[in-house]
Amino acid sequence: MTDPPDTRRCPECGRPASAKHAPFCCKRCADLDLGRWLDGGYRIPTGEPAPTAAHGEDDGEG
Ligand SMILES: [Zn+2]
């Protein structure tokens, strides 16, 4: 037993977590983790085919 069970470590860098930014050690690590979540969770499903540029040649004389 090297580390006490009461000590939590930052999952990002491994440093002792801070009570203010638990379970992270600082805001930077918290933002990093949050950013990863948003990046992986908020993904727009791109299943639609790209609209082909069909320019109908329209002779419109006015
Ligand atoms: Zn950290």
N, CA, C, O and the ligand as a Tripos MOL2 file, in Angstrom:
@<TRIPOS>MOLECULE
protein
  249   247    63     0     0
PROTEIN
NO_CHARGES

@<TRIPOS>ATOM
      1 N           0.8410   -1.2100    0.0000 N.3       1 MET1
      2 CA          0.0000    0.0000    0.0000 C.3       1 MET1
      3 C           0.8670    1.2480    0.0000 C.2       1 MET1
      4 O           1.4920    1.6020    0.9990 O.2       1 MET1
      5 N           0.8810    1.8780   -1.1140 N.am      2 THR2
      6 CA          1.7240    3.0700   -1.2060 C.3       2 THR2
      7 C           0.8910    4.3440   -1.0940 C.2       2 THR2
      8 O           1.2900    5.3150   -0.4510 O.2       2 THR2
      9 N          -0.2690    4.3140   -1.7340 N.am      3 ASP3
     10 CA         -1.1040    5.5150   -1.6790 C.3       3 ASP3
     11 C          -2.3480    5.2500   -0.8450 C.2       3 ASP3
     12 O          -2.9990    4.2190   -1.0140 O.2       3 ASP3
     13 N          -2.6720    6.1380    0.0250 N.am      4 PRO4
     14 CA         -3.8600    6.0030    0.8710 C.3       4 PRO4
     15 C          -5.1290    6.0350    0.0330 C.2       4 PRO4
     16 O          -5.1640    6.6720   -1.0200 O.2       4 PRO4
     17 N          -6.1700    5.3530    0.4940 N.am      5 PRO5
     18 CA         -7.4290    5.2660   -0.2480 C.3       5 PRO5
     19 C          -8.1670    6.5980   -0.2660 C.2       5 PRO5
     20 O          -9.1150    6.7850   -1.0280 O.2       5 PRO5
     21 N          -7.7300    7.5010    0.5640 N.am      6 ASP6
     22 CA         -8.4360    8.7780    0.6330 C.3       6 ASP6
     23 C          -7.9070    9.7730   -0.3880 C.2       6 ASP6
     24 O          -8.4880   10.8350   -0.6130 O.2       6 ASP6
     25 N          -6.7980    9.4030   -0.9920 N.am      7 THR7
     26 CA         -6.1870   10.3380   -1.9400 C.3       7 THR7
     27 C          -6.6120   10.0120   -3.3610 C.2       7 THR7
     28 O          -6.3910    8.9030   -3.8500 O.2       7 THR7
     29 N          -7.2100   10.9650   -4.0040 N.am      8 ARG8
     30 CA         -7.6450   10.7490   -5.3840 C.3       8 ARG8
     31 C          -6.6780   11.4380   -6.3350 C.2       8 ARG8
     32 O          -6.0910   12.4810   -6.0470 O.2       8 ARG8
     33 N          -6.5550   10.8070   -7.4550 N.am      9 ARG9
     34 CA         -5.6210   11.3880   -8.4260 C.3       9 ARG9
     35 C          -6.3490   11.8400   -9.6670 C.2       9 ARG9
     36 O          -7.3870   11.2940  -10.0430 O.2       9 ARG9
     37 N          -5.7950   12.8230  -10.2790 N.am     10 CYS10
     38 CA         -6.3850   13.3660  -11.4920 C.3      10 CYS10
     39 C          -6.2950   12.3200  -12.6050 C.2      10 CYS10
     40 O          -5.2050   11.8330  -12.9070 O.2      10 CYS10
     41 N          -7.4100   11.9790  -13.2040 N.am     11 PRO11
     42 CA         -7.4150   10.9670  -14.2630 C.3      11 PRO11
     43 C          -6.7130   11.4460  -15.5280 C.2      11 PRO11
     44 O          -6.4380   10.6570  -16.4310 O.2      11 PRO11
     45 N          -6.4280   12.7240  -15.5860 N.am     12 GLU12
     46 CA         -5.7990   13.2770  -16.7870 C.3      12 GLU12
     47 C          -4.2860   13.2310  -16.7100 C.2      12 GLU12
     48 O          -3.6170   12.8020  -17.6500 O.2      12 GLU12
     49 N          -3.7550   13.6750  -15.5860 N.am     13 CYS13
     50 CA         -2.3060   13.7590  -15.4790 C.3      13 CYS13
     51 C          -1.7570   12.9150  -14.3340 C.2      13 CYS13
     52 O          -0.5590   12.6380  -14.2860 O.2      13 CYS13
     53 N          -2.6360   12.5020  -13.4040 N.am     14 GLY14
     54 CA         -2.1740   11.6380  -12.3440 C.3      14 GLY14
     55 C          -1.7610   12.3770  -11.0810 C.2      14 GLY14
     56 O          -1.3530   11.7590  -10.0970 O.2      14 GLY14
     57 N          -1.8660   13.6830  -11.1100 N.am     15 ARG15
     58 CA         -1.4870   14.4500   -9.9280 C.3      15 ARG15
     59 C          -2.6180   14.3790   -8.9030 C.2      15 ARG15
     60 O          -3.7540   14.0480   -9.2410 O.2      15 ARG15
     61 N          -2.2980   14.6870   -7.6680 N.am     16 PRO16
     62 CA         -3.3240   14.6870   -6.6190 C.3      16 PRO16
     63 C          -4.4590   15.6270   -6.9900 C.2      16 PRO16
     64 O          -4.2440   16.7940   -7.3170 O.2      16 PRO16
     65 N          -5.6730   15.0900   -6.9320 N.am     17 ALA17
     66 CA         -6.8290   15.8920   -7.3250 C.3      17 ALA17
     67 C          -7.0690   17.0160   -6.3270 C.2      17 ALA17
     68 O          -6.7480   16.9180   -5.1430 O.2      17 ALA17
     69 N          -7.6400   18.0730   -6.8510 N.am     18 SER18
     70 CA         -7.9560   19.2110   -5.9910 C.3      18 SER18
     71 C          -9.4330   19.2020   -5.6430 C.2      18 SER18
     72 O         -10.2780   18.8560   -6.4690 O.2      18 SER18
     73 N          -9.7340   19.5860   -4.4150 N.am     19 ALA19
     74 CA        -11.1320   19.5670   -3.9700 C.3      19 ALA19
     75 C         -11.9630   20.5330   -4.8030 C.2      19 ALA19
     76 O         -13.1700   20.3500   -4.9650 O.2      19 ALA19
     77 N         -11.3150   21.5480   -5.3220 N.am     20 LYS20
     78 CA        -12.0340   22.5660   -6.0880 C.3      20 LYS20
     79 C         -12.3770   22.0670   -7.4840 C.2      20 LYS20
     80 O         -13.3980   22.4350   -8.0640 O.2      20 LYS20
     81 N         -11.5020   21.2230   -8.0060 N.am     21 HIS21
     82 CA        -11.7320   20.7390   -9.3800 C.3      21 HIS21
     83 C         -11.8450   19.2240   -9.4250 C.2      21 HIS21
     84 O         -11.5780   18.5920  -10.4470 O.2      21 HIS21
     85 N         -12.2570   18.6420   -8.2660 N.am     22 ALA22
     86 CA        -12.3860   17.1810   -8.2140 C.3      22 ALA22
     87 C         -13.2540   16.6810   -9.3660 C.2      22 ALA22
     88 O         -14.2050   17.3590   -9.7550 O.2      22 ALA22
     89 N         -12.9490   15.5150   -9.9140 N.am     23 PRO23
     90 CA        -11.8220   14.6680   -9.4810 C.3      23 PRO23
     91 C         -10.5250   15.0370  -10.1790 C.2      23 PRO23
     92 O          -9.5840   14.2440  -10.2080 O.2      23 PRO23
     93 N         -10.4730   16.2150  -10.7300 N.am     24 PHE24
     94 CA         -9.2580   16.6260  -11.4280 C.3      24 PHE24
     95 C          -8.3950   17.4890  -10.5170 C.2      24 PHE24
     96 O          -8.8060   17.8680   -9.4200 O.2      24 PHE24
     97 N          -7.2030   17.7880  -10.9870 N.am     25 CYS25
     98 CA         -6.2810   18.5570  -10.1560 C.3      25 CYS25
     99 C          -6.4270   20.0360  -10.4480 C.2      25 CYS25
    100 O          -6.1150   20.8800   -9.6080 O.2      25 CYS25
    101 N          -6.8990   20.3420  -11.6370 N.am     26 CYS26
    102 CA         -7.0360   21.7550  -11.9860 C.3      26 CYS26
    103 C          -8.1070   21.8950  -13.0640 C.2      26 CYS26
    104 O          -8.5960   20.9070  -13.6120 O.2      26 CYS26
    105 N          -8.4500   23.1230  -13.3450 N.am     27 LYS27
    106 CA         -9.5050   23.3670  -14.3270 C.3      27 LYS27
    107 C          -9.0750   22.9100  -15.7150 C.2      27 LYS27
    108 O          -9.8900   22.4750  -16.5290 O.2      27 LYS27
    109 N          -7.7950   23.0200  -15.9570 N.am     28 ARG28
    110 CA         -7.2860   22.6600  -17.2740 C.3      28 ARG28
    111 C          -7.5780   21.1860  -17.5970 C.2      28 ARG28
    112 O          -8.0290   20.8410  -18.6890 O.2      28 ARG28
    113 N          -7.2990   20.3340  -16.6000 N.am     29 CYS29
    114 CA         -7.5380   18.9080  -16.8140 C.3      29 CYS29
    115 C          -9.0320   18.6360  -16.9260 C.2      29 CYS29
    116 O          -9.4570   17.8010  -17.7250 O.2      29 CYS29
    117 N          -9.8210   19.3320  -16.1340 N.am     30 ALA30
    118 CA        -11.2720   19.1420  -16.1860 C.3      30 ALA30
    119 C         -11.7970   19.5290  -17.5610 C.2      30 ALA30
    120 O         -12.6540   18.8470  -18.1230 O.2      30 ALA30
    121 N         -11.2850   20.6160  -18.0920 N.am     31 ASP31
    122 CA        -11.7230   21.0610  -19.4150 C.3      31 ASP31
    123 C         -11.2940   20.0670  -20.4870 C.2      31 ASP31
    124 O         -12.0140   19.8150  -21.4540 O.2      31 ASP31
    125 N         -10.1160   19.5150  -20.2910 N.am     32 LEU32
    126 CA         -9.6140   18.5460  -21.2650 C.3      32 LEU32
    127 C         -10.5440   17.3460  -21.3460 C.2      32 LEU32
    128 O         -10.9000   16.8800  -22.4290 O.2      32 LEU32
    129 N         -10.9270   16.8580  -20.1680 N.am     33 ASP33
    130 CA        -11.7980   15.6820  -20.1340 C.3      33 ASP33
    131 C         -13.1640   16.0290  -20.6990 C.2      33 ASP33
    132 O         -13.7540   15.2500  -21.4490 O.2      33 ASP33
    133 N         -13.6570   17.1870  -20.3400 N.am     34 LEU34
    134 CA        -14.9770   17.6040  -20.8240 C.3      34 LEU34
    135 C         -14.9610   17.7610  -22.3360 C.2      34 LEU34
    136 O         -15.9010   17.3740  -23.0290 O.2      34 LEU34
    137 N         -13.8920   18.3270  -22.8220 N.am     35 GLY35
    138 CA        -13.7800   18.5300  -24.2640 C.3      35 GLY35
    139 C         -13.7990   17.2130  -25.0090 C.2      35 GLY35
    140 O         -14.3670   17.1000  -26.0950 O.2      35 GLY35
    141 N         -13.1650   16.2130  -24.4000 N.am     36 ARG36
    142 CA        -13.1240   14.9130  -25.0400 C.3      36 ARG36
    143 C         -14.5340   14.3210  -25.0980 C.2      36 ARG36
    144 O         -14.9260   13.6720  -26.0680 O.2      36 ARG36
    145 N         -15.2630   14.5660  -24.0390 N.am     37 TRP37
    146 CA        -16.6280   14.0320  -23.9800 C.3      37 TRP37
    147 C         -17.4750   14.6630  -25.0650 C.2      37 TRP37
    148 O         -18.1660   13.9740  -25.8150 O.2      37 TRP37
    149 N         -17.4140   15.9530  -25.1360 N.am     38 LEU38
    150 CA        -18.2410   16.6530  -26.1150 C.3      38 LEU38
    151 C         -17.8380   16.2790  -27.5250 C.2      38 LEU38
    152 O         -18.6750   16.1560  -28.4200 O.2      38 LEU38
    153 N         -16.5360   16.1020  -27.7040 N.am     39 ASP39
    154 CA        -16.0490   15.7880  -29.0460 C.3      39 ASP39
    155 C         -16.5120   14.4120  -29.4900 C.2      39 ASP39
    156 O         -16.7680   14.1830  -30.6720 O.2      39 ASP39
    157 N         -16.6170   13.4870  -28.5240 N.am     40 GLY40
    158 CA        -16.9910   12.1290  -28.8910 C.3      40 GLY40
    159 C         -18.4860   11.9020  -28.8360 C.2      40 GLY40
    160 O         -19.0090   11.0090  -29.5040 O.2      40 GLY40
    161 N         -19.1770   12.7040  -28.0420 N.am     41 GLY41
    162 CA        -20.6090   12.4890  -27.8800 C.3      41 GLY41
    163 C         -21.4400   13.2850  -28.8610 C.2      41 GLY41
    164 O         -22.4440   12.8140  -29.3940 O.2      41 GLY41
    165 N         -20.9890   14.5050  -29.0810 N.am     42 TYR42
    166 CA        -21.7560   15.3620  -29.9780 C.3      42 TYR42
    167 C         -21.2400   15.2480  -31.4080 C.2      42 TYR42
    168 O         -20.4850   16.0890  -31.8960 O.2      42 TYR42
    169 N         -21.6760   14.1840  -32.0510 N.am     43 ARG43
    170 CA        -21.1960   14.0120  -33.4100 C.3      43 ARG43
    171 C         -22.3820   14.0230  -34.3660 C.2      43 ARG43
    172 O         -23.3510   13.2900  -34.1720 O.2      43 ARG43
    173 N         -22.3030   14.8200  -35.3520 N.am     44 ILE44
    174 CA        -23.4090   14.9140  -36.2950 C.3      44 ILE44
    175 C         -23.3080   13.7820  -37.3210 C.2      44 ILE44
    176 O         -22.3130   13.6660  -38.0360 O.2      44 ILE44
    177 N         -24.3460   12.9560  -37.3810 N.am     45 PRO45
    178 CA        -24.3380   11.8460  -38.3320 C.3      45 PRO45
    179 C         -24.4160   12.3370  -39.7710 C.2      45 PRO45
    180 O         -25.4190   12.8960  -40.2150 O.2      45 PRO45
    181 N         -23.3230   12.1060  -40.4740 N.am     46 THR46
    182 CA        -23.2880   12.5770  -41.8660 C.3      46 THR46
    183 C         -23.5770   11.4100  -42.8000 C.2      46 THR46
    184 O         -22.6670   10.7770  -43.3370 O.2      46 THR46
    185 N         -24.8680   11.1440  -42.9810 N.am     47 GLY47
    186 CA        -25.2470   10.0290  -43.8360 C.3      47 GLY47
    187 C         -25.8870   10.5190  -45.1190 C.2      47 GLY47
    188 O         -26.2120    9.7400  -46.0150 O.2      47 GLY47
    189 N         -26.0600   11.8260  -45.1840 N.am     48 GLU48
    190 CA        -26.6930   12.3600  -46.3920 C.3      48 GLU48
    191 C         -25.6850   12.5570  -47.5060 C.2      48 GLU48
    192 O         -24.5750   13.0330  -47.2710 O.2      48 GLU48
    193 N         -26.0590   12.2020  -48.6830 N.am     49 PRO49
    194 CA        -25.1560   12.3890  -49.8270 C.3      49 PRO49
    195 C         -24.9960   13.8680  -50.1650 C.2      49 PRO49
    196 O         -25.9210   14.6680  -50.0280 O.2      49 PRO49
    197 N         -23.8220   14.1880  -50.5990 N.am     50 ALA50
    198 CA        -23.5610   15.5880  -50.9130 C.3      50 ALA50
    199 C         -24.4110   16.0230  -52.1100 C.2      50 ALA50
    200 O         -24.4530   15.3520  -53.1410 O.2      50 ALA50
    201 N         -25.0670   17.1310  -51.9490 N.am     51 PRO51
    202 CA        -25.9200   17.6350  -53.0360 C.3      51 PRO51
    203 C         -25.0900   18.0340  -54.2490 C.2      51 PRO51
    204 O         -24.2190   18.9010  -54.1730 O.2      51 PRO51
    205 N         -25.3800   17.3820  -55.3610 N.am     52 THR52
    206 CA        -24.6080   17.6770  -56.5630 C.3      52 THR52
    207 C         -25.0080   19.0360  -57.1240 C.2      52 THR52
    208 O         -26.1760   19.4260  -57.1110 O.2      52 THR52
    209 N         -24.0380   19.7090  -57.5930 N.am     53 ALA53
    210 CA        -24.3080   21.0500  -58.1150 C.3      53 ALA53
    211 C         -24.9710   20.9440  -59.4840 C.2      53 ALA53
    212 O         -24.3160   21.0360  -60.5220 O.2      53 ALA53
    213 N         -26.2770   20.7510  -59.4590 N.am     54 ALA54
    214 CA        -26.9940   20.6260  -60.7210 C.3      54 ALA54
    215 C         -27.5710   21.9850  -61.1200 C.2      54 ALA54
    216 O         -28.6260   22.4170  -60.6550 O.2      54 ALA54
    217 N         -26.8500   22.5990  -61.9660 N.am     55 HIS55
    218 CA        -27.2990   23.9330  -62.3790 C.3      55 HIS55
    219 C         -28.1550   23.8190  -63.6390 C.2      55 HIS55
    220 O         -27.6460   23.5940  -64.7370 O.2      55 HIS55
    221 N         -29.4380   23.9740  -63.4610 N.am     56 GLY56
    222 CA        -30.3130   23.8850  -64.6170 C.3      56 GLY56
    223 C         -30.1550   25.1260  -65.5000 C.2      56 GLY56
    224 O         -30.4330   26.2600  -65.1120 O.2      56 GLY56
    225 N         -29.6890   24.8250  -66.7130 N.am     57 GLU57
    226 CA        -29.4770   25.9810  -67.5990 C.3      57 GLU57
    227 C         -30.8240   26.5550  -68.0190 C.2      57 GLU57
    228 O         -31.5550   26.0100  -68.8440 O.2      57 GLU57
    229 N         -31.0790   27.6190  -67.4330 N.am     58 ASP58
    230 CA        -32.3900   28.2020  -67.6720 C.3      58 ASP58
    231 C         -32.2380   29.5100  -68.4590 C.2      58 ASP58
    232 O         -31.6520   30.4810  -67.9800 O.2      58 ASP58
    233 N         -32.7620   29.5040  -69.6270 N.am     59 ASP59
    234 CA        -32.6570   30.7270  -70.4280 C.3      59 ASP59
    235 C         -33.8130   31.6670  -70.1170 C.2      59 ASP59
    236 O         -34.9220   31.5510  -70.6380 O.2      59 ASP59
    237 N         -33.4940   32.5740  -69.2620 N.am     60 GLY60
    238 CA        -34.5990   33.4540  -68.9100 C.3      60 GLY60
    239 C         -34.3420   34.8640  -69.4020 C.2      60 GLY60
    240 O         -33.5860   35.6310  -68.8050 O.2      60 GLY60
    241 N         -34.9830   35.1740  -70.4880 N.am     61 GLU61
    242 CA        -34.7840   36.5400  -71.0050 C.3      61 GLU61
    243 C         -35.8730   37.4650  -70.4990 C.2      61 GLU61
    244 O         -37.0610   37.1420  -70.5370 O.2      61 GLU61
    245 N         -35.4690   38.5480  -70.0540 N.am     62 GLY62
    246 CA        -36.4470   39.3930  -69.4510 C.3      62 GLY62
    247 C         -36.7500   40.6630  -70.1210 C.2      62 GLY62
    248 O         -37.5860   41.4290  -69.6420 O.2      62 GLY62
    249 ZN         -4.5380   16.9980  -13.8180 Zn       63 ZN63
@<TRIPOS>BOND
     1     1     2 1
     2     2     3 1
     3     3     4 2
     4     3     5 am
     5     5     6 1
     6     6     7 1
     7     7     8 2
     8     7     9 am
     9     9    10 1
    10    10    11 1
    11    11    12 2
    12    11    13 am
    13    13    14 1
    14    14    15 1
    15    15    16 2
    16    15    17 am
    17    17    18 1
    18    18    19 1
    19    19    20 2
    20    19    21 am
    21    21    22 1
    22    22    23 1
    23    23    24 2
    24    23    25 am
    25    25    26 1
    26    26    27 1
    27    27    28 2
    28    27    29 am
    29    29    30 1
    30    30    31 1
    31    31    32 2
    32    31    33 am
    33    33    34 1
    34    34    35 1
    35    35    36 2
    36    35    37 am
    37    37    38 1
    38    38    39 1
    39    39    40 2
    40    39    41 am
    41    41    42 1
    42    42    43 1
    43    43    44 2
    44    43    45 am
    45    45    46 1
    46    46    47 1
    47    47    48 2
    48    47    49 am
    49    49    50 1
    50    50    51 1
    51    51    52 2
    52    51    53 am
    53    53    54 1
    54    54    55 1
    55    55    56 2
    56    55    57 am
    57    57    58 1
    58    58    59 1
    59    59    60 2
    60    59    61 am
    61    61    62 1
    62    62    63 1
    63    63    64 2
    64    63    65 am
    65    65    66 1
    66    66    67 1
    67    67    68 2
    68    67    69 am
    69    69    70 1
    70    70    71 1
    71    71    72 2
    72    71    73 am
    73    73    74 1
    74    74    75 1
    75    75    76 2
    76    75    77 am
    77    77    78 1
    78    78    79 1
    79    79    80 2
    80    79    81 am
    81    81    82 1
    82    82    83 1
    83    83    84 2
    84    83    85 am
    85    85    86 1
    86    86    87 1
    87    87    88 2
    88    87    89 am
    89    89    90 1
    90    90    91 1
    91    91    92 2
    92    91    93 am
    93    93    94 1
    94    94    95 1
    95    95    96 2
    96    95    97 am
    97    97    98 1
    98    98    99 1
    99    99   100 2
   100    99   101 am
   101   101   102 1
   102   102   103 1
   103   103   104 2
   104   103   105 am
   105   105   106 1
   106   106   107 1
   107   107   108 2
   108   107   109 am
   109   109   110 1
   110   110   111 1
   111   111   112 2
   112   111   113 am
   113   113   114 1
   114   114   115 1
   115   115   116 2
   116   115   117 am
   117   117   118 1
   118   118   119 1
   119   119   120 2
   120   119   121 am
   121   121   122 1
   122   122   123 1
   123   123   124 2
   124   123   125 am
   125   125   126 1
   126   126   127 1
   127   127   128 2
   128   127   129 am
   129   129   130 1
   130   130   131 1
   131   131   132 2
   132   131   133 am
   133   133   134 1
   134   134   135 1
   135   135   136 2
   136   135   137 am
   137   137   138 1
   138   138   139 1
   139   139   140 2
   140   139   141 am
   141   141   142 1
   142   142   143 1
   143   143   144 2
   144   143   145 am
   145   145   146 1
   146   146   147 1
   147   147   148 2
   148   147   149 am
   149   149   150 1
   150   150   151 1
   151   151   152 2
   152   151   153 am
   153   153   154 1
   154   154   155 1
   155   155   156 2
   156   155   157 am
   157   157   158 1
   158   158   159 1
   159   159   160 2
   160   159   161 am
   161   161   162 1
   162   162   163 1
   163   163   164 2
   164   163   165 am
   165   165   166 1
   166   166   167 1
   167   167   168 2
   168   167   169 am
   169   169   170 1
   170   170   171 1
   171   171   172 2
   172   171   173 am
   173   173   174 1
   174   174   175 1
   175   175   176 2
   176   175   177 am
   177   177   178 1
   178   178   179 1
   179   179   180 2
   180   179   181 am
   181   181   182 1
   182   182   183 1
   183   183   184 2
   184   183   185 am
   185   185   186 1
   186   186   187 1
   187   187   188 2
   188   187   189 am
   189   189   190 1
   190   190   191 1
   191   191   192 2
   192   191   193 am
   193   193   194 1
   194   194   195 1
   195   195   196 2
   196   195   197 am
   197   197   198 1
   198   198   199 1
   199   199   200 2
   200   199   201 am
   201   201   202 1
   202   202   203 1
   203   203   204 2
   204   203   205 am
   205   205   206 1
   206   206   207 1
   207   207   208 2
   208   207   209 am
   209   209   210 1
   210   210   211 1
   211   211   212 2
   212   211   213 am
   213   213   214 1
   214   214   215 1
   215   215   216 2
   216   215   217 am
   217   217   218 1
   218   218   219 1
   219   219   220 2
   220   219   221 am
   221   221   222 1
   222   222   223 1
   223   223   224 2
   224   223   225 am
   225   225   226 1
   226   226   227 1
   227   227   228 2
   228   227   229 am
   229   229   230 1
   230   230   231 1
   231   231   232 2
   232   231   233 am
   233   233   234 1
   234   234   235 1
   235   235   236 2
   236   235   237 am
   237   237   238 1
   238   238   239 1
   239   239   240 2
   240   239   241 am
   241   241   242 1
   242   242   243 1
   243   243   244 2
   244   243   245 am
   245   245   246 1
   246   246   247 1
   247   247   248 2
@<TRIPOS>SUBSTRUCTURE
     1 MET1         2 RESIDUE 1 A MET
     2 THR2         6 RESIDUE 1 A THR
     3 ASP3        10 RESIDUE 1 A ASP
     4 PRO4        14 RESIDUE 1 A PRO
     5 PRO5        18 RESIDUE 1 A PRO
     6 ASP6        22 RESIDUE 1 A ASP
     7 THR7        26 RESIDUE 1 A THR
     8 ARG8        30 RESIDUE 1 A ARG
     9 ARG9        34 RESIDUE 1 A ARG
    10 CYS10       38 RESIDUE 1 A CYS
    11 PRO11       42 RESIDUE 1 A PRO
    12 GLU12       46 RESIDUE 1 A GLU
    13 CYS13       50 RESIDUE 1 A CYS
    14 GLY14       54 RESIDUE 1 A GLY
    15 ARG15       58 RESIDUE 1 A ARG
    16 PRO16       62 RESIDUE 1 A PRO
    17 ALA17       66 RESIDUE 1 A ALA
    18 SER18       70 RESIDUE 1 A SER
    19 ALA19       74 RESIDUE 1 A ALA
    20 LYS20       78 RESIDUE 1 A LYS
    21 HIS21       82 RESIDUE 1 A HIS
    22 ALA22       86 RESIDUE 1 A ALA
    23 PRO23       90 RESIDUE 1 A PRO
    24 PHE24       94 RESIDUE 1 A PHE
    25 CYS25       98 RESIDUE 1 A CYS
    26 CYS26      102 RESIDUE 1 A CYS
    27 LYS27      106 RESIDUE 1 A LYS
    28 ARG28      110 RESIDUE 1 A ARG
    29 CYS29      114 RESIDUE 1 A CYS
    30 ALA30      118 RESIDUE 1 A ALA
    31 ASP31      122 RESIDUE 1 A ASP
    32 LEU32      126 RESIDUE 1 A LEU
    33 ASP33      130 RESIDUE 1 A ASP
    34 LEU34      134 RESIDUE 1 A LEU
    35 GLY35      138 RESIDUE 1 A GLY
    36 ARG36      142 RESIDUE 1 A ARG
    37 TRP37      146 RESIDUE 1 A TRP
    38 LEU38      150 RESIDUE 1 A LEU
    39 ASP39      154 RESIDUE 1 A ASP
    40 GLY40      158 RESIDUE 1 A GLY
    41 GLY41      162 RESIDUE 1 A GLY
    42 TYR42      166 RESIDUE 1 A TYR
    43 ARG43      170 RESIDUE 1 A ARG
    44 ILE44      174 RESIDUE 1 A ILE
    45 PRO45      178 RESIDUE 1 A PRO
    46 THR46      182 RESIDUE 1 A THR
    47 GLY47      186 RESIDUE 1 A GLY
    48 GLU48      190 RESIDUE 1 A GLU
    49 PRO49      194 RESIDUE 1 A PRO
    50 ALA50      198 RESIDUE 1 A ALA
    51 PRO51      202 RESIDUE 1 A PRO
    52 THR52      206 RESIDUE 1 A THR
    53 ALA53      210 RESIDUE 1 A ALA
    54 ALA54      214 RESIDUE 1 A ALA
    55 HIS55      218 RESIDUE 1 A HIS
    56 GLY56      222 RESIDUE 1 A GLY
    57 GLU57      226 RESIDUE 1 A GLU
    58 ASP58      230 RESIDUE 1 A ASP
    59 ASP59      234 RESIDUE 1 A ASP
    60 GLY60      238 RESIDUE 1 A GLY
    61 GLU61      242 RESIDUE 1 A GLU
    62 GLY62      246 RESIDUE 1 A GLY
    63 ZN63       249 GROUP 0 **** ****
